[in-house]
Amino acid sequence: MKRKFIILLASAFAIAIVILALMPGGEVKDITDTVNEDGLEWPWQAPDTALIPHDDEGDLIRYGRELIAYTAKYLGPKGIVANKTNGMNCQNCHLEAGTKPWGNNYSGVAANYPRFRERSGMVESIEKKINDCFERSMNGKPLDSLSREMRAMVAYMKWLGQGVKKNEKPVGISTKPVEYLDRAADPEAGKRVYMLKCQRCHGANGEGLADSVSGFGFIYPPLWGKHSYNFGASLYRLGKFASFVKTNMPFDARDEKDRLTTEEAWDVAAFVNSMDRPQKDISMDWPDLKSKPADHPFGPFPDSFPKHQYKYGPFKEIEQARKVKQ
């Protein structure tokens, strides 16, 4: 009897530790460094939304999550709050409302902002990061940093990042790195990949699939055209696009064999980003030319590689040349 009591007590204690790790105000918050049976780190897992507190702060967090998931409903062309975006939702790029491991989640936002960003050459706040997405990825207009909508999204991101240590980047925070090709990415080969594996969701003309039920936004986002991201978005860099689709596409892939190969990912990135889309003045981006990424296709450039190589590659040569200079 005594032994059973001890076992039950130990089990209860273990459960309590897990609950505390997930609770917003719990004492045990560092759950990003747990390992599996093979000694490999588990990707970050989002806290349970059922644990969002039922108070004013909790209401703000829930509203923030709603804005991330259904941005167009509130802030799209027919938005019930304002017209700020082109009709895309934040979760079109930050999958599952910014909670999916390796799906551009928000796990490390609160822990890593404010921080210096080489693209702008300045220290940026979380609000600046959010507005960058509004102005670039959703080709829209910035939010007032003091608006309820901005405060709600920041509150949601901070809640998601509970337990993540300052300046820590949890496993699974972005997308899995994709290897450079030994050749240039091929838009024509990418067109064939798109037709075979992408157009059934994103449309033959990259127009996406509109959400006809709600009347707001897209179920599958446009990949080019006036409702898609502009030249200033991170996805306009081939490496960012290739990494995202290699990790997460096709959306309904059941396992690794259903996903794109590395070559397919680079080629389809080249095809999609060769298509027309909104422009943006990015003349102030990357003020320190030495920090400009190898796959950023707009000059000026810090070396003599041709412009088309910065657009399609091969990027490995550019990276290797920079290492030699260092």
C-alpha positions in Angstrom: 0.0 0.0 0.0 2.8 2.4 1.0 4.7 1.6 -2.3 1.5 2.3 -4.4 1.2 5.6 -2.6 4.8 6.5 -3.3 4.3 5.6 -7.0 1.1 7.7 -7.3 2.8 10.6 -5.5 5.8 10.5 -8.0 3.5 10.3 -10.9 1.5 13.3 -9.7 4.7 15.2 -9.2 5.8 14.5 -12.8 2.5 15.6 -14.2 2.6 18.8 -12.1 6.1 19.5 -13.6 4.8 19.2 -17.1 1.8 21.4 -16.4 4.0 24.1 -14.8 6.2 24.0 -17.9 3.2 24.8 -20.1 1.5 27.3 -17.9 2.1 31.0 -18.7 3.0 31.8 -15.1 4.6 28.5 -14.2 8.0 28.2 -12.5 9.4 25.6 -14.9 9.4 27.1 -18.4 12.5 25.9 -20.1 11.0 23.1 -22.3 13.0 23.8 -25.4 16.0 21.5 -24.6 14.2 18.2 -24.1 15.7 15.3 -26.1 14.2 12.1 -27.6 15.3 8.6 -27.1 18.0 9.0 -29.7 19.5 12.0 -28.0 18.2 14.4 -30.6 16.4 17.6 -29.6 12.7 17.7 -30.1 11.5 20.7 -32.2 9.8 23.4 -30.1 6.1 22.7 -29.4 3.6 25.5 -28.9 1.8 25.8 -25.6 -1.8 24.7 -25.4 -4.2 27.5 -26.2 -6.5 26.1 -23.5 -4.0 27.5 -21.0 -4.5 31.1 -22.2 -5.7 33.0 -19.1 -9.3 34.1 -18.9 -8.7 37.7 -18.2 -8.0 40.9 -20.2 -4.5 39.8 -21.2 -5.8 36.5 -22.3 -8.5 38.1 -24.4 -5.7 40.2 -26.1 -3.7 37.0 -26.7 -6.7 35.2 -28.2 -7.4 38.2 -30.5 -3.8 38.2 -31.6 -4.0 34.6 -32.6 -7.2 35.3 -34.5 -5.5 38.2 -36.4 -2.5 35.9 -37.3 -4.8 33.1 -38.5 -7.4 35.3 -40.3 -5.6 38.5 -41.1 -7.7 39.2 -44.2 -11.0 39.1 -42.2 -9.9 41.9 -40.0 -7.2 43.8 -42.0 -7.6 42.7 -45.6 -9.2 44.6 -48.6 -12.7 43.9 -47.0 -11.4 43.9 -43.5 -13.9 44.6 -40.7 -11.3 46.7 -38.8 -9.2 48.3 -41.6 -7.8 47.8 -45.1 -4.2 47.1 -44.5 -3.2 44.1 -46.6 -3.5 42.4 -50.0 -5.8 39.7 -48.7 -3.2 37.1 -47.5 -3.1 35.9 -43.9 -0.1 35.9 -41.7 -0.4 32.1 -41.3 0.0 31.7 -45.1 3.8 32.0 -44.4 3.8 31.4 -40.6 2.0 28.1 -40.7 -0.8 27.1 -38.2 -1.0 30.6 -36.7 2.8 30.6 -36.2 2.9 27.4 -34.2 4.2 24.7 -36.6 7.7 23.4 -36.0 9.9 24.3 -39.1 6.9 26.3 -40.4 8.3 29.8 -39.7 6.8 29.8 -36.2 7.0 32.6 -33.7 8.7 30.6 -30.9 11.8 32.8 -30.7 10.4 36.3 -31.5 10.0 37.6 -27.9 13.3 36.1 -26.9 15.2 37.7 -29.8 13.7 41.2 -30.2 14.6 43.9 -30.1 17.6 42.9 -32.2 19.9 44.3 -34.9 18.9 43.3 -38.4 21.4 43.6 -41.3 18.6 44.2 -43.8 17.7 47.5 -42.3 21.0 48.2 -40.6 19.3 49.1 -37.3 17.9 47.6 -34.1 14.3 46.5 -34.7 11.4 45.9 -32.3 8.8 43.2 -32.6 6.4 45.9 -33.9 8.8 46.7 -36.7 9.1 43.0 -37.6 5.3 42.7 -37.8 5.0 45.8 -40.0 7.7 44.5 -42.3 5.5 41.5 -43.0 2.5 43.8 -43.5 4.5 46.0 -46.0 6.4 43.2 -47.8 4.9 39.8 -47.5 1.3 41.1 -47.6 2.2 44.1 -49.8 0.2 46.4 -47.5 0.4 49.3 -45.1 1.9 49.3 -41.6 -0.2 49.2 -38.4 -0.1 51.8 -35.7 2.3 50.4 -33.1 -0.1 51.4 -30.4 -3.2 50.0 -32.0 -5.1 47.1 -30.3 -4.3 44.9 -33.3 -0.6 45.4 -33.0 -0.7 45.0 -29.2 -2.7 41.8 -29.6 -0.3 40.2 -32.1 2.7 41.1 -29.9 0.9 39.6 -26.8 0.3 36.4 -28.8 3.9 36.1 -29.9 5.1 36.7 -26.4 2.7 34.1 -25.0 3.9 31.6 -27.6 7.5 32.2 -26.6 7.1 31.7 -22.9 9.9 29.7 -21.5 12.3 30.5 -24.3 15.5 32.0 -22.9 16.7 35.4 -24.0 18.6 35.2 -27.3 17.8 31.5 -27.6 16.6 30.1 -30.9 14.6 26.9 -30.3 14.9 23.9 -32.5 12.4 24.2 -35.3 12.1 27.9 -35.2 12.4 28.7 -38.9 12.7 26.2 -41.8 15.2 23.5 -42.3 18.3 24.7 -44.2 18.5 23.6 -47.9 21.8 22.8 -49.6 23.0 25.0 -52.4 23.0 23.5 -55.9 26.2 23.2 -57.9 24.3 24.8 -60.8 22.0 27.7 -61.3 18.3 27.2 -60.4 16.3 26.6 -63.5 12.9 28.5 -63.9 11.9 26.2 -66.8 12.4 23.1 -64.8 10.7 24.8 -61.9 7.6 25.5 -64.1 7.3 21.7 -64.7 7.6 21.1 -60.9 4.9 23.8 -60.3 2.5 22.2 -62.8 3.0 18.8 -61.4 3.0 19.5 -57.6 1.9 23.0 -56.9 -0.8 24.3 -59.3 -3.6 22.0 -57.8 -3.6 24.3 -54.7 -2.1 27.6 -55.9 -3.7 27.7 -59.3 -2.5 27.5 -62.9 -1.7 31.2 -62.9 -0.4 31.4 -59.3 -3.7 33.0 -58.2 -4.2 30.9 -55.1 -7.5 29.5 -53.9 -9.8 32.2 -52.4 -11.8 31.3 -49.2 -15.3 31.5 -50.8 -17.0 30.4 -47.6 -15.9 33.3 -45.4 -15.3 35.7 -48.3 -12.0 36.7 -46.8 -8.5 35.8 -47.8 -7.2 32.6 -49.3 -7.1 29.0 -48.3 -4.0 28.6 -50.5 -2.2 31.9 -51.1 -1.3 33.5 -54.4 2.3 33.0 -55.4 2.5 35.8 -57.9 0.3 38.6 -59.2 -1.2 41.6 -57.4 -2.3 39.7 -54.3 1.0 38.1 -53.6 4.2 39.2 -51.8 6.3 41.9 -53.3 10.0 42.2 -54.2 10.9 43.2 -50.7 9.6 40.0 -49.0 12.0 37.4 -47.6 10.4 34.8 -49.9 11.6 36.7 -52.9 15.1 35.3 -52.0 15.4 31.9 -53.6 17.1 30.4 -50.6 14.2 31.4 -48.3 11.6 30.1 -50.8 13.4 26.9 -51.5 13.9 26.2 -47.8 10.2 26.9 -47.0 8.8 24.6 -49.7 11.4 21.9 -49.2 10.4 21.7 -45.5 6.6 22.2 -45.8 5.4 21.5 -49.3 3.3 20.0 -50.8 1.0 21.0 -47.9 -0.7 17.5 -47.8 2.6 15.5 -48.0 2.3 12.4 -45.8 6.1 11.8 -45.4 9.4 12.8 -46.8 9.0 10.9 -50.2 6.0 13.1 -50.9 8.0 16.3 -50.5 10.0 18.2 -53.0 13.6 17.2 -53.6 16.3 19.8 -53.1 16.6 20.4 -56.8 12.9 20.7 -57.2 12.7 23.2 -54.4 15.4 25.5 -55.9 13.9 25.2 -59.4 10.3 26.0 -58.4 11.6 28.9 -56.3 13.3 30.2 -59.5 10.1 29.8 -61.5 7.7 31.4 -59.0 10.0 34.3 -58.3 10.5 34.9 -62.0 6.8 35.8 -62.3 5.3 39.3 -62.1 4.4 40.6 -58.6 4.1 44.0 -56.8 7.3 46.1 -56.6 8.6 47.9 -53.6 11.4 50.4 -53.0 14.1 48.5 -51.3 17.0 50.9 -52.0 17.6 51.3 -48.3 17.9 47.5 -47.6 21.3 46.1 -46.7 23.2 49.3 -46.1 26.3 47.3 -45.4 26.9 45.6 -48.7 29.2 43.0 -47.2 26.2 41.6 -45.3 23.9 41.3 -48.3 22.9 37.6 -48.8 24.3 35.7 -51.8 20.7 35.2 -53.1 19.6 38.8 -52.9 18.9 39.6 -56.5 19.1 43.4 -56.4 22.3 45.5 -56.6 24.6 47.1 -55.7 26.7 44.1 -54.9 29.9 43.8 -52.9 31.8 41.9 -55.6 32.0 41.3 -59.3 29.7 38.3 -59.7 27.1 39.0 -62.4 23.6 40.1 -61.5 21.9 37.0 -63.0 24.0 34.8 -60.6 22.7 36.7 -57.6 19.2 35.9 -58.9 19.5 32.2 -59.8 22.9 31.1 -58.7 25.0 29.1 -58.4 25.2 30.7 -55.0 27.9 28.4 -53.6 30.6 30.1 -55.6 29.5 33.5 -54.2 29.6 32.2 -50.6 33.0 30.5 -51.1 34.5 33.6 -52.6 33.3 35.6 -49.6 34.9 33.2 -47.2 38.2 33.5 -48.9 38.1 37.3 -48.6 37.4 37.0 -44.8 
